[in-house]
Amino acid sequence: MSRARRVTAGALLLAPLVALLWVPGYATERPRLAGVPFFYWYQLAWVPGCSLALFVAYRLTRPRRPES
């Protein structure tokens, strides 16, 4: 596995962690989405975002199958 793939996978795993642990960055009430404060819908938006990041990181680090 190349170094670039490992670094990319690491960045994909680190991005949601940093984005969700930096609470002052999203601890606001506005903008609202359908009446829901930003604080809540920002966190909920990361649920599929984290899943996608984990999936892509897995695919990047998975060993390739030998071609037959």
Backbone bond lengths (Angstrom), bond angles and torsions (degrees), N, CA, C in turn:
res aa  C-N    CA-C-N  psi(-1)  N-CA   C-N-CA  omega(-1)  CA-C   N-CA-C  phi
1 M - - - 1.449 - - 1.524 108.35 -
2 S 1.302 115.78 136.99 1.458 119.50 -177.02 1.527 111.43 -78.03
3 R 1.302 113.58 157.52 1.467 120.23 179.05 1.527 111.27 -63.04
4 A 1.324 116.91 -37.93 1.472 120.84 -179.26 1.528 110.73 -62.19
5 R 1.317 117.00 -39.28 1.467 120.29 178.83 1.515 111.29 -66.51
6 R 1.334 117.39 -40.43 1.475 120.66 178.32 1.519 111.30 -66.30
7 V 1.324 117.04 -41.21 1.468 120.69 179.41 1.523 110.22 -65.33
8 T 1.332 116.90 -42.29 1.462 120.83 178.30 1.530 110.72 -62.82
9 A 1.330 116.94 -43.72 1.464 120.72 178.61 1.528 110.52 -62.72
10 G 1.318 116.73 -41.60 1.463 120.30 177.93 1.518 112.15 -62.80
11 A 1.324 116.69 -41.29 1.472 120.52 178.24 1.525 110.70 -64.62
12 L 1.328 116.17 -39.02 1.471 119.94 178.19 1.525 111.68 -64.74
13 L 1.310 117.33 -33.90 1.459 120.34 178.68 1.521 112.15 -79.11
14 L 1.306 116.43 -29.20 1.463 120.99 -178.12 1.534 112.86 -80.85
15 A 1.322 117.38 -31.42 1.464 121.45 -176.17 1.535 113.38 -56.86
16 P 1.337 119.86 -51.64 1.472 118.39 179.35 1.526 112.58 -64.14
17 L 1.316 116.48 -35.38 1.458 120.40 179.73 1.532 110.56 -61.18
18 V 1.317 116.06 -49.80 1.463 120.65 -179.58 1.526 110.55 -66.07
19 A 1.323 116.52 -43.92 1.470 120.42 -177.32 1.521 112.49 -62.61
20 L 1.325 117.50 -34.06 1.460 119.86 -178.18 1.526 114.11 -91.34
21 L 1.317 117.16 -22.99 1.464 119.19 178.22 1.523 112.79 -84.91
22 W 1.327 117.38 -17.23 1.466 120.60 178.05 1.531 108.49 -88.33
23 V 1.314 115.44 74.10 1.466 122.70 -174.19 1.528 113.57 -61.44
24 P 1.339 121.15 -40.07 1.466 118.26 179.58 1.530 113.73 -59.04
25 G 1.306 117.35 -20.51 1.463 120.30 179.30 1.514 113.49 -71.98
26 Y 1.322 118.56 -23.43 1.461 120.18 -178.28 1.528 112.93 -131.15
27 A 1.295 118.65 12.45 1.467 121.74 -178.70 1.531 110.81 -84.95
28 T 1.317 115.23 60.89 1.461 120.77 177.96 1.527 109.06 -130.07
29 E 1.314 114.27 163.62 1.448 119.36 179.64 1.525 111.66 -91.87
30 R 1.304 116.08 -28.03 1.461 120.83 -178.46 1.505 110.53 -110.03
31 P 1.296 121.27 147.56 1.462 128.79 3.38 1.522 111.27 -79.00
32 R 1.300 114.72 151.04 1.463 120.45 178.62 1.529 109.14 -96.36
33 L 1.306 115.16 147.01 1.461 121.43 176.13 1.514 107.43 -123.33
34 A 1.315 116.56 110.70 1.464 123.09 -176.23 1.526 111.53 55.35
35 G 1.326 116.90 36.90 1.449 122.02 178.27 1.523 114.68 84.87
36 V 1.326 117.48 -3.34 1.463 121.69 -179.03 1.524 108.93 -92.99
37 P 1.330 118.37 127.77 1.465 120.44 179.92 1.531 112.30 -60.77
38 F 1.312 115.49 151.45 1.459 123.44 -177.98 1.519 111.90 -53.25
39 F 1.326 117.47 -40.26 1.460 122.76 -178.48 1.526 111.89 -51.65
40 Y 1.323 116.44 -42.63 1.463 120.54 -176.20 1.524 112.38 -80.30
41 W 1.336 117.28 -46.51 1.465 116.80 -175.88 1.515 112.19 -73.72
42 Y 1.325 118.96 -22.55 1.462 121.41 174.19 1.528 109.80 -64.44
43 Q 1.329 115.97 -45.71 1.473 120.15 179.04 1.527 111.18 -65.79
44 L 1.316 116.59 -41.57 1.461 119.42 179.41 1.526 111.82 -67.05
45 A 1.303 117.90 -31.74 1.466 120.85 178.14 1.526 111.12 -67.07
46 W 1.320 116.92 -25.67 1.458 120.05 179.53 1.524 112.99 -77.47
47 V 1.305 119.34 -14.24 1.469 120.72 179.26 1.527 110.63 -61.51
48 P 1.333 119.89 -55.93 1.468 118.04 175.45 1.526 111.74 -69.46
49 G 1.334 116.96 -29.42 1.462 120.11 178.00 1.523 112.36 -62.78
50 C 1.331 116.48 -41.87 1.469 120.94 177.39 1.524 110.55 -66.55
51 S 1.302 116.33 -40.94 1.463 119.75 178.75 1.524 110.77 -61.59
52 L 1.302 116.68 -43.74 1.459 120.78 179.17 1.530 111.19 -64.67
53 A 1.326 116.75 -43.22 1.468 120.49 179.06 1.521 111.33 -63.02
54 L 1.332 117.31 -42.10 1.462 120.83 177.77 1.530 111.70 -63.80
55 F 1.314 116.39 -41.44 1.455 120.28 179.84 1.528 111.60 -63.82
56 V 1.320 116.37 -46.12 1.469 120.05 -179.56 1.527 110.43 -66.06
57 A 1.331 117.61 -40.80 1.466 120.23 177.74 1.522 110.64 -62.74
58 Y 1.314 117.17 -39.66 1.469 120.79 177.18 1.525 110.82 -62.39
59 R 1.329 116.09 -46.25 1.462 119.56 -179.26 1.531 111.70 -64.14
60 L 1.329 116.96 -33.30 1.462 120.12 179.17 1.527 112.31 -71.13
61 T 1.327 116.70 -31.75 1.467 119.74 -175.16 1.527 113.13 -97.91
62 R 1.312 117.09 -7.24 1.457 121.02 -179.81 1.524 110.05 -72.17
63 P 1.319 117.53 133.88 1.466 118.58 177.73 1.522 111.52 -65.07
64 R 1.298 115.07 143.55 1.465 119.70 -179.26 1.519 110.28 -75.19
65 R 1.308 115.41 144.65 1.457 121.06 177.05 1.528 109.38 -77.16
66 P 1.318 117.02 140.01 1.461 117.97 175.48 1.523 110.34 -68.07
67 E 1.304 115.87 138.94 1.467 119.67 179.57 1.514 110.36 -77.77
68 S 1.319 116.65 138.64 1.465 120.24 -179.39 1.511 111.03 -99.59
